[in-house]
Amino acid sequence: MRASGAVYEGAFASRVLAQNLETLAPFASSLSGAGSWRAPPGGLLQGRFGFGDYSTGLVYNAAPAGPYELGVVVPLESTNNANGNVVGGPARFGGPLARWTWETWDKTAKAWRLRQGLMTTLMPNGNFYLRFAGGANYGDTVYASLIDGTAISGSGVVNTVATAFKICAPGAPGQLVVVSSSAKFT
C-alpha cells in the first residue's frame, strides 16, 4: 500500500477517492464529547499514539491516570492535502508558510508537534504509516507506549498497551511501516 500523497509519520496509507475525500479502507475517528480533542500544554506529536482524556478534552502522547481514548494522532486537516496540508484551513487563507504557525518540527522526537490548543483527531482504526524505532515484524500486533505514544512491534514490552493495528510489512529500525486495523492475516 502506498499513500496518495507524501509519506510521513501518521499519513493515511490508503488511496483517497477523488471528490469526497474518503479513503478506500475503513477508518474511524473518535469523539471527545463536548467540543473536540485538543493538543495539551507543550503540544502533541502527530503520527504517534495519543491518549484522549475525556475529563479535559486534551490528547497526550503519554497515558493519563484516568480512562482514555486511544488512537493515532492526526491533525485536523484534509486527507488529500487539498488545503495545502495546513492545519486549520486552506492554504489560500494563510499562504504556503502558514503550516509553521500551527506545527513545529520537534528535533528530539523527529516528528511534527502540534501547538498547544490546536484541534486534533484521534484515529482508533484505519491504515497509517507509523515509525518503529525497534523495527517491525509482519503480522505483529502494534503496541502503543504508555510513556510517549511511540509504536512498538511485538509483545511483552512493559509500559505498553495493545492497539487494534497489525503490521502489514516488515520494517527495519526507524523505518516507516504500513499498519492496518482491518488487515487479515492467515
Secondary structure, DSSP 8 states (H G I E B T S, - for coil): ---SS---TT-B-S-B-TTT--BSS--B----SSS--B--TT-EETTSEEEEETTTTEEESS--SS-EEEEEEEESS-TTSTTTT-TTS-HHHH-TTTHHHHEEEETTTTEEEE-TT-BEEEESBSEEEEEETT-B-TT-EEEEETTT--EEESS--SSEEEEEEEESS-B-TTEEEEEESS----
